[in-house]
Structure formats: structure tokens, C-alpha cells
């Protein structure tokens, strides 16, 4: 079962980290 889970995880594309860049006026 672990082998199947690892295979599914390897097939799924890694989610890119979302950069937190708040646009604050005046800064």
C-alpha cells in the first residue's frame, strides 16, 4: 500500500509555494 501511495504522490505535480506579497500603499 505504501508503494502505491508513493507512486501516486510522485505522479502528482508539486504545488508551487505562493509568495505572500501584500501590496500596501505608501510603502
N, CA, C, O and CB atoms as a CASP TS submission, in Angstrom:
PFRMAT TS
TARGET T0000
AUTHOR 0000-0000-0000
METHOD Language model
MODEL 1
PARENT N/A
ATOM      1  N   UNK     1       0.847  -1.207   0.000  1.00  0.00           N
ATOM      2  CA  UNK     1       0.000   0.000   0.000  1.00  0.00           C
ATOM      3  C   UNK     1       0.882   1.256   0.000  1.00  0.00           C
ATOM      4  O   UNK     1       0.568   2.245  -0.662  1.00  0.00           O
ATOM      5  CB  UNK     1      -0.958   0.007   1.240  1.00  0.00           C
ATOM      6  N   UNK     2       1.973   1.201   0.742  1.00  0.00           N
ATOM      7  CA  UNK     2       2.872   2.361   0.795  1.00  0.00           C
ATOM      8  C   UNK     2       3.491   2.626  -0.568  1.00  0.00           C
ATOM      9  O   UNK     2       3.686   3.776  -0.960  1.00  0.00           O
ATOM     10  CB  UNK     2       3.978   2.142   1.842  1.00  0.00           C
ATOM     11  N   UNK     3       3.796   1.554  -1.284  1.00  0.00           N
ATOM     12  CA  UNK     3       4.410   1.733  -2.610  1.00  0.00           C
ATOM     13  C   UNK     3       3.428   2.433  -3.544  1.00  0.00           C
ATOM     14  O   UNK     3       3.814   3.299  -4.329  1.00  0.00           O
ATOM     15  CB  UNK     3       4.846   0.364  -3.211  1.00  0.00           C
ATOM     16  N   UNK     4       2.164   2.052  -3.453  1.00  0.00           N
ATOM     17  CA  UNK     4       1.149   2.677  -4.311  1.00  0.00           C
ATOM     18  C   UNK     4       0.978   4.147  -3.942  1.00  0.00           C
ATOM     19  O   UNK     4       0.829   5.000  -4.817  1.00  0.00           O
ATOM     20  CB  UNK     4      -0.205   1.934  -4.190  1.00  0.00           C
ATOM     21  N   UNK     5       1.002   4.441  -2.632  1.00  0.00           N
ATOM     22  CA  UNK     5       0.847   5.828  -2.185  1.00  0.00           C
ATOM     23  C   UNK     5       2.020   6.674  -2.664  1.00  0.00           C
ATOM     24  O   UNK     5       1.834   7.812  -3.096  1.00  0.00           O
ATOM     25  CB  UNK     5       0.732   5.896  -0.649  1.00  0.00           C
ATOM     26  N   UNK     6       3.225   6.119  -2.588  1.00  0.00           N
ATOM     27  CA  UNK     6       4.398   6.861  -3.040  1.00  0.00           C
ATOM     28  C   UNK     6       4.324   7.101  -4.544  1.00  0.00           C
ATOM     29  O   UNK     6       4.725   8.159  -5.028  1.00  0.00           O
ATOM     30  CB  UNK     6       5.692   6.106  -2.680  1.00  0.00           C
ATOM     31  N   UNK     7       3.813   6.122  -5.279  1.00  0.00           N
ATOM     32  CA  UNK     7       3.712   6.264  -6.736  1.00  0.00           C
ATOM     33  C   UNK     7       2.696   7.357  -7.085  1.00  0.00           C
ATOM     34  O   UNK     7       2.917   8.142  -8.007  1.00  0.00           O
ATOM     35  CB  UNK     7       3.306   4.913  -7.396  1.00  0.00           C
ATOM     36  N   UNK     8       1.584   7.403  -6.345  1.00  0.00           N
ATOM     37  CA  UNK     8       0.584   8.442  -6.601  1.00  0.00           C
ATOM     38  C   UNK     8       1.154   9.815  -6.275  1.00  0.00           C
ATOM     39  O   UNK     8       0.904  10.780  -6.998  1.00  0.00           O
ATOM     40  CB  UNK     8      -0.695   8.185  -5.777  1.00  0.00           C
ATOM     41  N   UNK     9       1.918   9.907  -5.192  1.00  0.00           N
ATOM     42  CA  UNK     9       2.499  11.193  -4.806  1.00  0.00           C
ATOM     43  C   UNK     9       3.529  11.642  -5.826  1.00  0.00           C
ATOM     44  O   UNK     9       3.677  12.837  -6.085  1.00  0.00           O
ATOM     45  CB  UNK     9       3.138  11.102  -3.415  1.00  0.00           C
ATOM     46  N   UNK    10       4.241  10.683  -6.405  1.00  0.00           N
ATOM     47  CA  UNK    10       5.268  11.046  -7.381  1.00  0.00           C
ATOM     48  C   UNK    10       4.617  11.499  -8.686  1.00  0.00           C
ATOM     49  O   UNK    10       5.186  12.307  -9.420  1.00  0.00           O
ATOM     50  CB  UNK    10       6.221   9.856  -7.638  1.00  0.00           C
ATOM     51  N   UNK    11       3.413  10.972  -8.975  1.00  0.00           N
ATOM     52  CA  UNK    11       2.733  11.357 -10.214  1.00  0.00           C
ATOM     53  C   UNK    11       2.131  12.756 -10.094  1.00  0.00           C
ATOM     54  O   UNK    11       2.050  13.492 -11.077  1.00  0.00           O
ATOM     55  CB  UNK    11       1.635  10.337 -10.563  1.00  0.00           C
ATOM     56  N   UNK    12       1.708  13.115  -8.873  1.00  0.00           N
ATOM     57  CA  UNK    12       1.105  14.434  -8.689  1.00  0.00           C
ATOM     58  C   UNK    12       2.170  15.518  -8.767  1.00  0.00           C
ATOM     59  O   UNK    12       3.219  15.391  -8.135  1.00  0.00           O
ATOM     60  CB  UNK    12       0.362  14.511  -7.343  1.00  0.00           C
ATOM     61  N   UNK    13       1.924  16.586  -9.531  1.00  0.00           N
ATOM     62  CA  UNK    13       2.881  17.690  -9.634  1.00  0.00           C
ATOM     63  C   UNK    13       2.952  18.443  -8.315  1.00  0.00           C
ATOM     64  O   UNK    13       1.923  18.664  -7.677  1.00  0.00           O
ATOM     65  CB  UNK    13       2.493  18.650 -10.779  1.00  0.00           C
ATOM     66  N   UNK    14       4.141  18.837  -7.899  1.00  0.00           N
ATOM     67  CA  UNK    14       4.294  19.561  -6.636  1.00  0.00           C
ATOM     68  C   UNK    14       3.654  20.943  -6.716  1.00  0.00           C
ATOM     69  O   UNK    14       3.795  21.647  -7.717  1.00  0.00           O
ATOM     70  CB  UNK    14       5.777  19.689  -6.268  1.00  0.00           C
ATOM     71  N   UNK    15       2.957  21.321  -5.661  1.00  0.00           N
ATOM     72  CA  UNK    15       2.301  22.630  -5.659  1.00  0.00           C
ATOM     73  C   UNK    15       3.331  23.720  -5.403  1.00  0.00           C
ATOM     74  O   UNK    15       4.051  23.668  -4.406  1.00  0.00           O
ATOM     75  CB  UNK    15       1.178  22.685  -4.595  1.00  0.00           C
ATOM     76  N   UNK    16       3.409  24.702  -6.288  1.00  0.00           N
ATOM     77  CA  UNK    16       4.377  25.787  -6.112  1.00  0.00           C
ATOM     78  C   UNK    16       3.997  26.656  -4.921  1.00  0.00           C
ATOM     79  O   UNK    16       2.818  26.956  -4.733  1.00  0.00           O
ATOM     80  CB  UNK    16       4.468  26.643  -7.386  1.00  0.00           C
ATOM     81  N   UNK    17       4.969  27.065  -4.115  1.00  0.00           N
ATOM     82  CA  UNK    17       4.675  27.911  -2.953  1.00  0.00           C
ATOM     83  C   UNK    17       4.165  29.279  -3.386  1.00  0.00           C
ATOM     84  O   UNK    17       4.730  29.910  -4.279  1.00  0.00           O
ATOM     85  CB  UNK    17       5.923  28.072  -2.075  1.00  0.00           C
ATOM     86  N   UNK    18       3.097  29.726  -2.749  1.00  0.00           N
ATOM     87  CA  UNK    18       2.522  31.030  -3.106  1.00  0.00           C
ATOM     88  C   UNK    18       3.240  32.135  -2.332  1.00  0.00           C
ATOM     89  O   UNK    18       3.154  32.190  -1.105  1.00  0.00           O
ATOM     90  CB  UNK    18       0.989  31.063  -2.810  1.00  0.00           C
ATOM     91  N   UNK    19       3.947  33.016  -3.044  1.00  0.00           N
ATOM     92  CA  UNK    19       4.657  34.113  -2.368  1.00  0.00           C
ATOM     93  C   UNK    19       3.672  35.134  -1.814  1.00  0.00           C
ATOM     94  O   UNK    19       2.809  35.635  -2.533  1.00  0.00           O
ATOM     95  CB  UNK    19       5.639  34.800  -3.336  1.00  0.00           C
ATOM     96  N   UNK    20       3.814  35.437  -0.519  1.00  0.00           N
ATOM     97  CA  UNK    20       2.910  36.410   0.097  1.00  0.00           C
ATOM     98  C   UNK    20       3.497  37.807  -0.064  1.00  0.00           C
ATOM     99  O   UNK    20       4.400  38.203   0.673  1.00  0.00           O
ATOM    100  CB  UNK    20       2.673  36.082   1.602  1.00  0.00           C
ATOM    101  N   UNK    21       2.970  38.550  -1.042  1.00  0.00           N
ATOM    102  CA  UNK    21       3.462  39.912  -1.272  1.00  0.00           C
ATOM    103  C   UNK    21       2.289  40.882  -1.191  1.00  0.00           C
ATOM    104  O   UNK    21       1.677  41.216  -2.205  1.00  0.00           O
ATOM    105  CB  UNK    21       4.183  40.028  -2.655  1.00  0.00           C
ATOM    106  N   UNK    22       1.983  41.328   0.023  1.00  0.00           N
ATOM    107  CA  UNK    22       0.858  42.264   0.187  1.00  0.00           C
ATOM    108  C   UNK    22       1.191  43.622  -0.403  1.00  0.00           C
ATOM    109  O   UNK    22       2.242  44.196  -0.120  1.00  0.00           O
ATOM    110  CB  UNK    22       0.490  42.416   1.672  1.00  0.00           C
ATOM    111  N   UNK    23       0.278  44.132  -1.233  1.00  0.00           N
ATOM    112  CA  UNK    23       0.522  45.442  -1.846  1.00  0.00           C
ATOM    113  C   UNK    23      -0.076  46.527  -0.950  1.00  0.00           C
ATOM    114  O   UNK    23      -1.271  46.813  -1.012  1.00  0.00           O
ATOM    115  CB  UNK    23      -0.090  45.514  -3.290  1.00  0.00           C
ATOM    116  N   UNK    24       0.774  47.122  -0.120  1.00  0.00           N
ATOM    117  CA  UNK    24       0.307  48.172   0.777  1.00  0.00           C
ATOM    118  C   UNK    24       0.682  49.533   0.220  1.00  0.00           C
ATOM    119  O   UNK    24       1.846  49.767  -0.102  1.00  0.00           O
ATOM    120  CB  UNK    24       0.891  47.988   2.186  1.00  0.00           C
ATOM    121  N   UNK    25      -0.283  50.436   0.102  1.00  0.00           N
ATOM    122  CA  UNK    25       0.000  51.776  -0.429  1.00  0.00           C
ATOM    123  C   UNK    25       0.814  52.596   0.564  1.00  0.00           C
ATOM    124  O   UNK    25       0.565  52.554   1.769  1.00  0.00           O
ATOM    125  CB  UNK    25      -1.307  52.509  -0.769  1.00  0.00           C
ATOM    126  N   UNK    26       1.779  53.337   0.051  1.00  0.00           N
ATOM    127  CA  UNK    26       2.578  54.197   0.906  1.00  0.00           C
ATOM    128  C   UNK    26       3.857  53.535   1.383  1.00  0.00           C
ATOM    129  O   UNK    26       4.670  54.172   2.052  1.00  0.00           O
ATOM    130  CB  UNK    26       1.772  54.629   2.082  1.00  0.00           C
ATOM    131  N   UNK    27       4.049  52.255   1.048  1.00  0.00           N
ATOM    132  CA  UNK    27       5.272  51.567   1.484  1.00  0.00           C
ATOM    133  C   UNK    27       6.176  51.307   0.278  1.00  0.00           C
ATOM    134  O   UNK    27       7.257  50.737   0.428  1.00  0.00           O
ATOM    135  CB  UNK    27       4.930  50.228   2.207  1.00  0.00           C
TER
END
